[in-house]
């Protein structure tokens, strides 16, 4: 379990919402509905009177945090030797392109691909223009 929370590996600390903010309250409401065993369709519906962009942002960040935890539990079993290709089964191979270091779609071992992907997502989530921490400031065209 110690390896799962090693910051030098793939696990990243959760992005947190400031207590006392409206986003924090939305986060608590989302967590309570998801953990209560209720219908998922009802759990993700926009609460009355809340901003849709804020609600979506809360769920995107929560989803990223959950994926991080899941990947952190399996990453030690997927090495460059055991997972030399990032694939979605025998028919699909994912290639990385970021217009910086990888200007063309490039085949990478799965762990390297996942590290680049999680880093990229984290940059997006931490971008105040896309996911502002102040309520009501999400740009509609982004979400």
FIGUDO-843106 format. One record per residue: x, y, z of N, C-alpha, C, CB in turn. Coordinates in nm, 3 decimals. Glycine has a CB too. Layout:
REM residues N
+---------+---------+---------+---------+---------+---------+---------+---------+---------+---------+---------+---------+
|      nX |      nY |      nZ |     caX |     caY |     caZ |      cX |      cY |      cZ |     cbX |     cbY |     cbZ |
+---------+---------+---------+---------+---------+---------+---------+---------+---------+---------+---------+---------+
|       X |       Y |       Z |       X |       Y |       Z |       X |       Y |       Z |       X |       Y |       Z |
...
+---------+---------+---------+---------+---------+---------+---------+---------+---------+---------+---------+---------+
***
This chain:
REM residues 143
+---------+---------+---------+---------+---------+---------+---------+---------+---------+---------+---------+---------+
|      nX |      nY |      nZ |     caX |     caY |     caZ |      cX |      cY |      cZ |     cbX |     cbY |     cbZ |
+---------+---------+---------+---------+---------+---------+---------+---------+---------+---------+---------+---------+
|   0.082 |  -0.120 |   0.000 |   0.000 |   0.000 |   0.000 |   0.086 |   0.125 |   0.000 |  -0.093 |   0.000 |   0.120 |
|   0.203 |   0.117 |   0.058 |   0.293 |   0.233 |   0.063 |   0.329 |   0.280 |  -0.077 |   0.421 |   0.198 |   0.141 |
|   0.345 |   0.185 |  -0.171 |   0.381 |   0.222 |  -0.309 |   0.269 |   0.299 |  -0.378 |   0.415 |   0.097 |  -0.389 |
|   0.144 |   0.271 |  -0.342 |   0.031 |   0.338 |  -0.406 |   0.037 |   0.489 |  -0.377 |  -0.103 |   0.278 |  -0.356 |
|   0.081 |   0.526 |  -0.258 |   0.082 |   0.667 |  -0.220 |   0.219 |   0.731 |  -0.234 |   0.034 |   0.682 |  -0.080 |
|   0.309 |   0.668 |  -0.306 |   0.441 |   0.724 |  -0.332 |   0.426 |   0.833 |  -0.438 |   0.541 |   0.614 |  -0.378 |
|   0.454 |   0.959 |  -0.401 |   0.433 |   1.071 |  -0.493 |   0.526 |   1.065 |  -0.613 |   0.453 |   1.202 |  -0.420 |
|   0.634 |   0.987 |  -0.606 |   0.724 |   0.974 |  -0.720 |   0.667 |   0.877 |  -0.823 |   0.862 |   0.926 |  -0.674 |
|   0.566 |   0.802 |  -0.785 |   0.500 |   0.712 |  -0.880 |   0.389 |   0.791 |  -0.949 |   0.444 |   0.584 |  -0.808 |
|   0.279 |   0.726 |  -0.982 |   0.175 |   0.793 |  -1.059 |   0.068 |   0.858 |  -0.973 |   0.111 |   0.697 |  -1.152 |
|   0.056 |   0.820 |  -0.850 |  -0.048 |   0.878 |  -0.767 |  -0.023 |   1.027 |  -0.747 |  -0.056 |   0.806 |  -0.631 |
|  -0.128 |   1.104 |  -0.762 |  -0.120 |   1.247 |  -0.736 |  -0.219 |   1.281 |  -0.627 |  -0.148 |   1.330 |  -0.866 |
|  -0.185 |   1.375 |  -0.542 |  -0.280 |   1.410 |  -0.437 |  -0.407 |   1.468 |  -0.497 |  -0.218 |   1.510 |  -0.338 |
|  -0.517 |   1.446 |  -0.429 |  -0.645 |   1.496 |  -0.476 |  -0.644 |   1.648 |  -0.481 |  -0.758 |   1.446 |  -0.387 |
|  -0.712 |   1.701 |  -0.580 |  -0.737 |   1.845 |  -0.580 |  -0.853 |   1.866 |  -0.486 |  -0.768 |   1.901 |  -0.726 |
|  -0.836 |   1.955 |  -0.392 |  -0.937 |   1.975 |  -0.290 |  -1.014 |   2.103 |  -0.312 |  -0.873 |   1.975 |  -0.152 |
|  -1.135 |   2.104 |  -0.262 |  -1.219 |   2.222 |  -0.265 |  -1.209 |   2.288 |  -0.128 |  -1.367 |   2.188 |  -0.303 |
|  -1.199 |   2.419 |  -0.125 |  -1.185 |   2.492 |   0.000 |  -1.312 |   2.480 |   0.084 |  -1.153 |   2.641 |  -0.027 |
|  -1.299 |   2.435 |   0.211 |  -1.417 |   2.429 |   0.299 |  -1.480 |   2.567 |   0.310 |  -1.378 |   2.375 |   0.439 |
|  -1.612 |   2.567 |   0.314 |  -1.685 |   2.692 |   0.325 |  -1.725 |   2.753 |   0.192 |  -1.603 |   2.789 |   0.400 |
|  -1.671 |   2.699 |   0.081 |  -1.706 |   2.753 |  -0.050 |  -1.826 |   2.677 |  -0.106 |  -1.586 |   2.744 |  -0.148 |
|  -1.889 |   2.736 |  -0.205 |  -2.003 |   2.670 |  -0.268 |  -1.958 |   2.541 |  -0.337 |  -2.072 |   2.765 |  -0.368 |
|  -1.840 |   2.542 |  -0.399 |  -1.789 |   2.421 |  -0.465 |  -1.770 |   2.309 |  -0.364 |  -1.656 |   2.450 |  -0.538 |
|  -1.722 |   2.343 |  -0.243 |  -1.703 |   2.243 |  -0.139 |  -1.838 |   2.180 |  -0.103 |  -1.636 |   2.306 |  -0.013 |
|  -1.941 |   2.265 |  -0.091 |  -2.075 |   2.215 |  -0.059 |  -2.128 |   2.126 |  -0.172 |  -2.172 |   2.332 |  -0.034 |
|  -2.105 |   2.166 |  -0.297 |  -2.145 |   2.083 |  -0.411 |  -2.072 |   1.949 |  -0.408 |  -2.118 |   2.155 |  -0.544 |
|  -1.943 |   1.952 |  -0.377 |  -1.862 |   1.830 |  -0.367 |  -1.920 |   1.737 |  -0.261 |  -1.714 |   1.864 |  -0.335 |
|  -1.952 |   1.792 |  -0.144 |  -2.009 |   1.710 |  -0.037 |  -2.143 |   1.649 |  -0.080 |  -2.028 |   1.793 |   0.090 |
|  -2.223 |   1.728 |  -0.149 |  -2.353 |   1.678 |  -0.197 |  -2.333 |   1.565 |  -0.298 |  -2.437 |   1.794 |  -0.260 |
|  -2.237 |   1.584 |  -0.389 |  -2.209 |   1.481 |  -0.490 |  -2.159 |   1.353 |  -0.424 |  -2.105 |   1.532 |  -0.592 |
|  -2.067 |   1.367 |  -0.328 |  -2.013 |   1.250 |  -0.258 |  -2.123 |   1.176 |  -0.183 |  -1.901 |   1.292 |  -0.161 |
|  -2.208 |   1.250 |  -0.114 |  -2.315 |   1.188 |  -0.037 |  -2.410 |   1.111 |  -0.127 |  -2.392 |   1.293 |   0.043 |
|  -2.444 |   1.169 |  -0.242 |  -2.538 |   1.099 |  -0.332 |  -2.474 |   0.978 |  -0.397 |  -2.590 |   1.195 |  -0.440 |
|  -2.344 |   0.987 |  -0.429 |  -2.278 |   0.872 |  -0.492 |  -2.253 |   0.759 |  -0.393 |  -2.147 |   0.916 |  -0.553 |
|  -2.235 |   0.792 |  -0.266 |  -2.208 |   0.689 |  -0.165 |  -2.334 |   0.632 |  -0.102 |  -2.120 |   0.746 |  -0.058 |
|  -2.450 |   0.683 |  -0.137 |  -2.573 |   0.639 |  -0.071 |  -2.641 |   0.522 |  -0.140 |  -2.669 |   0.753 |  -0.062 |
|  -2.589 |   0.481 |  -0.255 |  -2.649 |   0.369 |  -0.326 |  -2.771 |   0.408 |  -0.408 |  -2.687 |   0.262 |  -0.230 |
|  -2.791 |   0.538 |  -0.428 |  -2.906 |   0.583 |  -0.507 |  -2.878 |   0.566 |  -0.655 |  -2.939 |   0.729 |  -0.475 |
|  -2.981 |   0.589 |  -0.733 |  -2.972 |   0.582 |  -0.878 |  -2.869 |   0.681 |  -0.928 |  -3.110 |   0.609 |  -0.942 |
|  -2.769 |   0.633 |  -1.004 |  -2.663 |   0.722 |  -1.052 |  -2.716 |   0.832 |  -1.142 |  -2.559 |   0.641 |  -1.127 |
|  -2.819 |   0.803 |  -1.219 |  -2.877 |   0.906 |  -1.306 |  -2.928 |   1.023 |  -1.222 |  -2.991 |   0.846 |  -1.393 |
|  -2.993 |   0.992 |  -1.113 |  -3.044 |   1.096 |  -1.024 |  -2.930 |   1.164 |  -0.949 |  -3.145 |   1.036 |  -0.925 |
|  -2.825 |   1.089 |  -0.918 |  -2.714 |   1.144 |  -0.840 |  -2.636 |   1.251 |  -0.915 |  -2.620 |   1.034 |  -0.801 |
|  -2.631 |   1.242 |  -1.046 |  -2.553 |   1.339 |  -1.122 |  -2.637 |   1.452 |  -1.180 |  -2.480 |   1.269 |  -1.233 |
|  -2.767 |   1.451 |  -1.154 |  -2.852 |   1.560 |  -1.203 |  -2.816 |   1.689 |  -1.132 |  -3.001 |   1.527 |  -1.182 |
|  -2.822 |   1.797 |  -1.205 |  -2.791 |   1.929 |  -1.152 |  -2.889 |   1.964 |  -1.041 |  -2.795 |   2.035 |  -1.264 |
|  -2.836 |   1.992 |  -0.920 |  -2.926 |   2.035 |  -0.812 |  -2.993 |   2.168 |  -0.847 |  -2.848 |   2.049 |  -0.679 |
|  -3.114 |   2.183 |  -0.805 |  -3.190 |   2.305 |  -0.833 |  -3.116 |   2.428 |  -0.783 |  -3.329 |   2.297 |  -0.768 |
|  -3.106 |   2.528 |  -0.870 |  -3.045 |   2.655 |  -0.833 |  -2.893 |   2.659 |  -0.842 |  -3.084 |   2.688 |  -0.695 |
|  -2.831 |   2.551 |  -0.886 |  -2.684 |   2.548 |  -0.895 |  -2.640 |   2.573 |  -1.038 |  -2.629 |   2.412 |  -0.845 |
|  -2.518 |   2.624 |  -1.053 |  -2.460 |   2.651 |  -1.184 |  -2.413 |   2.520 |  -1.248 |  -2.343 |   2.751 |  -1.172 |
|  -2.455 |   2.496 |  -1.371 |  -2.421 |   2.371 |  -1.439 |  -2.270 |   2.355 |  -1.456 |  -2.489 |   2.366 |  -1.576 |
|  -2.199 |   2.462 |  -1.490 |  -2.054 |   2.451 |  -1.510 |  -1.982 |   2.416 |  -1.381 |  -1.998 |   2.581 |  -1.566 |
|  -2.028 |   2.473 |  -1.268 |  -1.967 |   2.439 |  -1.139 |  -1.992 |   2.292 |  -1.105 |  -2.023 |   2.529 |  -1.028 |
|  -2.113 |   2.244 |  -1.132 |  -2.150 |   2.105 |  -1.104 |  -2.066 |   2.009 |  -1.188 |  -2.301 |   2.082 |  -1.130 |
|  -2.051 |   2.040 |  -1.317 |  -1.970 |   1.956 |  -1.406 |  -1.824 |   1.958 |  -1.360 |  -1.982 |   2.004 |  -1.553 |
|  -1.772 |   2.075 |  -1.326 |  -1.632 |   2.086 |  -1.281 |  -1.606 |   1.999 |  -1.158 |  -1.596 |   2.232 |  -1.251 |
|  -1.699 |   2.001 |  -1.064 |  -1.683 |   1.919 |  -0.943 |  -1.674 |   1.771 |  -0.981 |  -1.801 |   1.943 |  -0.846 |
|  -1.759 |   1.726 |  -1.073 |  -1.759 |   1.585 |  -1.113 |  -1.634 |   1.548 |  -1.193 |  -1.884 |   1.553 |  -1.194 |
|  -1.586 |   1.639 |  -1.276 |  -1.463 |   1.612 |  -1.353 |  -1.346 |   1.592 |  -1.258 |  -1.433 |   1.729 |  -1.452 |
|  -1.333 |   1.680 |  -1.161 |  -1.223 |   1.670 |  -1.064 |  -1.236 |   1.541 |  -0.982 |  -1.220 |   1.793 |  -0.971 |
|  -1.358 |   1.509 |  -0.937 |  -1.379 |   1.385 |  -0.862 |  -1.344 |   1.262 |  -0.946 |  -1.524 |   1.375 |  -0.813 |
|  -1.384 |   1.263 |  -1.073 |  -1.355 |   1.152 |  -1.163 |  -1.203 |   1.135 |  -1.178 |  -1.421 |   1.174 |  -1.300 |
|  -1.132 |   1.246 |  -1.198 |  -0.986 |   1.241 |  -1.210 |  -0.924 |   1.182 |  -1.083 |  -0.930 |   1.382 |  -1.237 |
|  -0.970 |   1.225 |  -0.967 |  -0.917 |   1.173 |  -0.841 |  -0.941 |   1.023 |  -0.828 |  -0.979 |   1.246 |  -0.723 |
|  -1.058 |   0.977 |  -0.868 |  -1.090 |   0.833 |  -0.858 |  -1.005 |   0.751 |  -0.955 |  -1.240 |   0.809 |  -0.885 |
|  -0.989 |   0.801 |  -1.077 |  -0.905 |   0.731 |  -1.175 |  -0.761 |   0.722 |  -1.124 |  -0.909 |   0.802 |  -1.312 |
|  -0.712 |   0.829 |  -1.062 |  -0.578 |   0.828 |  -1.005 |  -0.563 |   0.717 |  -0.902 |  -0.546 |   0.962 |  -0.942 |
|  -0.661 |   0.704 |  -0.815 |  -0.656 |   0.599 |  -0.713 |  -0.657 |   0.460 |  -0.775 |  -0.772 |   0.613 |  -0.616 |
|  -0.744 |   0.441 |  -0.872 |  -0.753 |   0.310 |  -0.937 |  -0.622 |   0.277 |  -1.008 |  -0.870 |   0.307 |  -1.037 |
|  -0.570 |   0.373 |  -1.086 |  -0.445 |   0.348 |  -1.157 |  -0.329 |   0.324 |  -1.059 |  -0.412 |   0.465 |  -1.250 |
|  -0.330 |   0.397 |  -0.948 |  -0.226 |   0.379 |  -0.848 |  -0.219 |   0.238 |  -0.792 |  -0.246 |   0.475 |  -0.736 |
|  -0.333 |   0.168 |  -0.791 |  -0.334 |   0.032 |  -0.737 |  -0.284 |  -0.072 |  -0.837 |  -0.474 |  -0.005 |  -0.694 |
|  -0.284 |  -0.039 |  -0.966 |  -0.243 |  -0.138 |  -1.066 |  -0.111 |  -0.104 |  -1.135 |  -0.350 |  -0.153 |  -1.169 |
|  -0.059 |   0.017 |  -1.116 |   0.056 |   0.060 |  -1.195 |   0.181 |  -0.025 |  -1.173 |   0.088 |   0.204 |  -1.163 |
|   0.195 |  -0.086 |  -1.057 |   0.314 |  -0.168 |  -1.034 |   0.312 |  -0.297 |  -1.117 |   0.325 |  -0.202 |  -0.887 |
|   0.195 |  -0.336 |  -1.167 |   0.183 |  -0.458 |  -1.246 |   0.198 |  -0.432 |  -1.396 |   0.050 |  -0.524 |  -1.219 |
|   0.199 |  -0.306 |  -1.433 |   0.211 |  -0.270 |  -1.574 |   0.341 |  -0.191 |  -1.592 |   0.086 |  -0.187 |  -1.622 |
|   0.444 |  -0.261 |  -1.633 |   0.574 |  -0.198 |  -1.653 |   0.599 |  -0.183 |  -1.804 |   0.689 |  -0.283 |  -1.585 |
|   0.707 |  -0.117 |  -1.838 |   0.740 |  -0.103 |  -1.980 |   0.766 |  -0.239 |  -2.044 |   0.863 |  -0.012 |  -1.999 |
|   0.810 |  -0.335 |  -1.963 |   0.835 |  -0.469 |  -2.014 |   0.705 |  -0.548 |  -2.029 |   0.932 |  -0.544 |  -1.922 |
|   0.616 |  -0.538 |  -1.930 |   0.492 |  -0.617 |  -1.935 |   0.382 |  -0.549 |  -2.017 |   0.441 |  -0.642 |  -1.796 |
|   0.391 |  -0.418 |  -2.034 |   0.290 |  -0.341 |  -2.109 |   0.361 |  -0.250 |  -2.209 |   0.198 |  -0.257 |  -2.013 |
|   0.422 |  -0.307 |  -2.312 |   0.502 |  -0.226 |  -2.405 |   0.420 |  -0.137 |  -2.498 |   0.587 |  -0.316 |  -2.487 |
|   0.287 |  -0.156 |  -2.499 |   0.200 |  -0.080 |  -2.589 |   0.079 |  -0.032 |  -2.508 |   0.155 |  -0.166 |  -2.713 |
|   0.036 |   0.091 |  -2.532 |  -0.088 |   0.140 |  -2.471 |  -0.200 |   0.102 |  -2.567 |  -0.085 |   0.297 |  -2.443 |
|  -0.281 |   0.007 |  -2.526 |  -0.384 |  -0.042 |  -2.617 |  -0.517 |  -0.057 |  -2.547 |  -0.342 |  -0.175 |  -2.678 |
|  -0.619 |  -0.064 |  -2.629 |  -0.755 |  -0.092 |  -2.583 |  -0.798 |  -0.224 |  -2.642 |  -0.854 |   0.022 |  -2.622 |
|  -0.720 |  -0.328 |  -2.616 |  -0.747 |  -0.458 |  -2.676 |  -0.665 |  -0.474 |  -2.802 |  -0.897 |  -0.476 |  -2.707 |
|  -0.680 |  -0.586 |  -2.871 |  -0.596 |  -0.614 |  -2.987 |  -0.621 |  -0.523 |  -3.107 |  -0.616 |  -0.755 |  -3.029 |
|  -0.737 |  -0.458 |  -3.112 |  -0.769 |  -0.376 |  -3.229 |  -0.729 |  -0.229 |  -3.216 |  -0.916 |  -0.384 |  -3.256 |
|  -0.701 |  -0.184 |  -3.094 |  -0.678 |  -0.041 |  -3.075 |  -0.545 |  -0.014 |  -3.004 |  -0.793 |   0.021 |  -2.996 |
|  -0.466 |   0.072 |  -3.065 |  -0.341 |   0.117 |  -3.003 |  -0.349 |   0.269 |  -2.989 |  -0.214 |   0.073 |  -3.088 |
|  -0.322 |   0.316 |  -2.868 |  -0.325 |   0.460 |  -2.843 |  -0.185 |   0.516 |  -2.859 |  -0.381 |   0.490 |  -2.701 |
|  -0.176 |   0.629 |  -2.925 |  -0.048 |   0.695 |  -2.947 |  -0.055 |   0.835 |  -2.887 |  -0.011 |   0.701 |  -3.098 |
|   0.059 |   0.882 |  -2.836 |   0.064 |   1.010 |  -2.768 |   0.111 |   1.121 |  -2.862 |   0.154 |   1.003 |  -2.647 |
|   0.040 |   1.234 |  -2.856 |   0.080 |   1.354 |  -2.930 |   0.047 |   1.473 |  -2.841 |   0.007 |   1.364 |  -3.070 |
|   0.144 |   1.562 |  -2.821 |   0.119 |   1.678 |  -2.737 |   0.162 |   1.810 |  -2.800 |   0.188 |   1.661 |  -2.605 |
|   0.208 |   1.807 |  -2.923 |   0.254 |   1.925 |  -2.996 |   0.373 |   1.996 |  -2.930 |   0.140 |   2.023 |  -3.008 |
|   0.436 |   1.932 |  -2.833 |   0.558 |   1.986 |  -2.774 |   0.671 |   1.887 |  -2.800 |   0.541 |   2.013 |  -2.620 |
|   0.681 |   1.787 |  -2.715 |   0.785 |   1.686 |  -2.733 |   0.744 |   1.582 |  -2.838 |   0.815 |   1.617 |  -2.599 |
|   0.617 |   1.547 |  -2.840 |   0.565 |   1.447 |  -2.932 |   0.476 |   1.517 |  -3.035 |   0.487 |   1.336 |  -2.856 |
|   0.536 |   1.563 |  -3.142 |   0.463 |   1.641 |  -3.242 |   0.377 |   1.552 |  -3.334 |   0.561 |   1.722 |  -3.326 |
|   0.412 |   1.427 |  -3.342 |   0.334 |   1.331 |  -3.421 |   0.287 |   1.220 |  -3.328 |   0.418 |   1.273 |  -3.540 |
|   0.174 |   1.155 |  -3.358 |   0.129 |   1.043 |  -3.274 |   0.241 |   0.939 |  -3.260 |   0.003 |   0.978 |  -3.334 |
|   0.276 |   0.910 |  -3.135 |   0.391 |   0.825 |  -3.105 |   0.350 |   0.707 |  -3.018 |   0.501 |   0.907 |  -3.036 |
|   0.390 |   0.588 |  -3.059 |   0.365 |   0.468 |  -2.978 |   0.455 |   0.473 |  -2.856 |   0.390 |   0.338 |  -3.061 |
|   0.396 |   0.450 |  -2.739 |   0.469 |   0.451 |  -2.613 |   0.428 |   0.332 |  -2.528 |   0.445 |   0.583 |  -2.537 |
|   0.515 |   0.289 |  -2.438 |   0.472 |   0.187 |  -2.342 |   0.357 |   0.243 |  -2.257 |   0.592 |   0.141 |  -2.251 |
|   0.269 |   0.157 |  -2.213 |   0.151 |   0.200 |  -2.139 |   0.183 |   0.286 |  -2.017 |   0.074 |   0.079 |  -2.095 |
|   0.283 |   0.252 |  -1.933 |   0.309 |   0.337 |  -1.817 |   0.352 |   0.479 |  -1.855 |   0.417 |   0.273 |  -1.730 |
|   0.431 |   0.491 |  -1.959 |   0.476 |   0.623 |  -2.003 |   0.356 |   0.703 |  -2.058 |   0.587 |   0.610 |  -2.110 |
|   0.274 |   0.638 |  -2.136 |   0.153 |   0.701 |  -2.190 |   0.064 |   0.750 |  -2.077 |   0.076 |   0.603 |  -2.281 |
|   0.041 |   0.664 |  -1.978 |  -0.046 |   0.700 |  -1.866 |   0.011 |   0.816 |  -1.785 |  -0.067 |   0.580 |  -1.775 |
|   0.142 |   0.817 |  -1.764 |   0.203 |   0.929 |  -1.690 |   0.184 |   1.060 |  -1.766 |   0.353 |   0.902 |  -1.667 |
|   0.205 |   1.058 |  -1.896 |   0.186 |   1.178 |  -1.977 |   0.039 |   1.222 |  -1.975 |   0.233 |   1.153 |  -2.121 |
|  -0.050 |   1.126 |  -1.986 |  -0.193 |   1.156 |  -1.985 |  -0.236 |   1.218 |  -1.852 |  -0.274 |   1.030 |  -2.014 |
|  -0.197 |   1.156 |  -1.742 |  -0.237 |   1.208 |  -1.612 |  -0.176 |   1.345 |  -1.586 |  -0.196 |   1.110 |  -1.501 |
|  -0.052 |   1.366 |  -1.630 |   0.010 |   1.499 |  -1.617 |  -0.068 |   1.602 |  -1.698 |   0.157 |   1.496 |  -1.664 |
|  -0.107 |   1.566 |  -1.820 |  -0.181 |   1.657 |  -1.907 |  -0.317 |   1.693 |  -1.845 |  -0.201 |   1.593 |  -2.045 |
|  -0.387 |   1.591 |  -1.794 |  -0.518 |   1.616 |  -1.732 |  -0.502 |   1.706 |  -1.609 |  -0.586 |   1.483 |  -1.692 |
|  -0.400 |   1.679 |  -1.530 |  -0.377 |   1.760 |  -1.411 |  -0.352 |   1.907 |  -1.447 |  -0.258 |   1.704 |  -1.331 |
|  -0.278 |   1.931 |  -1.554 |  -0.256 |   2.069 |  -1.601 |  -0.389 |   2.133 |  -1.639 |  -0.158 |   2.071 |  -1.721 |
|  -0.476 |   2.058 |  -1.707 |  -0.606 |   2.113 |  -1.747 |  -0.690 |   2.147 |  -1.624 |  -0.681 |   2.014 |  -1.837 |
|  -0.694 |   2.055 |  -1.529 |  -0.775 |   2.075 |  -1.408 |  -0.723 |   2.192 |  -1.325 |  -0.778 |   1.948 |  -1.324 |
|  -0.593 |   2.212 |  -1.324 |  -0.534 |   2.321 |  -1.245 |  -0.533 |   2.454 |  -1.320 |  -0.393 |   2.285 |  -1.206 |
|  -0.580 |   2.455 |  -1.444 |  -0.588 |   2.577 |  -1.523 |  -0.710 |   2.657 |  -1.477 |  -0.597 |   2.544 |  -1.677 |
|  -0.684 |   2.771 |  -1.415 |  -0.792 |   2.854 |  -1.361 |  -0.890 |   2.902 |  -1.468 |  -0.734 |   2.974 |  -1.289 |
|  -0.845 |   2.912 |  -1.594 |  -0.935 |   2.953 |  -1.701 |  -1.037 |   2.843 |  -1.734 |  -0.856 |   2.988 |  -1.826 |
|  -0.998 |   2.718 |  -1.716 |  -1.087 |   2.607 |  -1.745 |  -1.166 |   2.561 |  -1.622 |  -1.009 |   2.490 |  -1.802 |
|  -1.098 |   2.557 |  -1.508 |  -1.158 |   2.510 |  -1.383 |  -1.128 |   2.611 |  -1.273 |  -1.103 |   2.369 |  -1.345 |
|  -1.194 |   2.728 |  -1.280 |  -1.168 |   2.829 |  -1.178 |  -1.214 |   2.781 |  -1.040 |  -1.238 |   2.961 |  -1.213 |
|  -1.142 |   2.823 |  -0.939 |  -1.180 |   2.783 |  -0.804 |  -1.290 |   2.874 |  -0.749 |  -1.059 |   2.786 |  -0.712 |
|  -1.311 |   2.990 |  -0.811 |  -1.420 |   3.078 |  -0.771 |  -1.548 |   3.032 |  -0.839 |  -1.388 |   3.226 |  -0.806 |
|  -1.655 |   3.030 |  -0.766 |  -1.783 |   2.983 |  -0.817 |  -1.837 |   3.076 |  -0.924 |  -1.885 |   2.969 |  -0.703 |
|  -1.897 |   3.017 |  -1.028 |  -1.964 |   3.094 |  -1.131 |  -1.872 |   3.154 |  -1.235 |  -2.041 |   3.200 |  -1.069 |
|  -1.746 |   3.112 |  -1.242 |  -1.653 |   3.170 |  -1.338 |  -1.610 |   3.074 |  -1.447 |  -1.532 |   3.220 |  -1.266 |
|  -1.673 |   2.957 |  -1.456 |  -1.639 |   2.863 |  -1.564 |  -1.679 |   2.922 |  -1.698 |  -1.708 |   2.725 |  -1.542 |
|  -1.596 |   2.901 |  -1.797 |  -1.627 |   2.946 |  -1.930 |  -1.715 |   2.841 |  -1.995 |  -1.499 |   2.973 |  -2.014 |
|  -1.834 |   2.881 |  -2.040 |  -1.926 |   2.784 |  -2.099 |  -1.868 |   2.713 |  -2.220 |  -2.053 |   2.851 |  -2.138 |
|  -1.790 |   2.786 |  -2.302 |  -1.737 |   2.721 |  -2.421 |  -1.635 |   2.612 |  -2.390 |  -1.674 |   2.824 |  -2.511 |
|  -1.575 |   2.615 |  -2.270 |  -1.478 |   2.512 |  -2.232 |  -1.549 |   2.385 |  -2.195 |  -1.390 |   2.560 |  -2.115 |
|  -1.655 |   2.395 |  -2.117 |  -1.728 |   2.278 |  -2.072 |  -1.839 |   2.252 |  -2.170 |  -1.783 |   2.295 |  -1.929 |
+---------+---------+---------+---------+---------+---------+---------+---------+---------+---------+---------+---------+
***
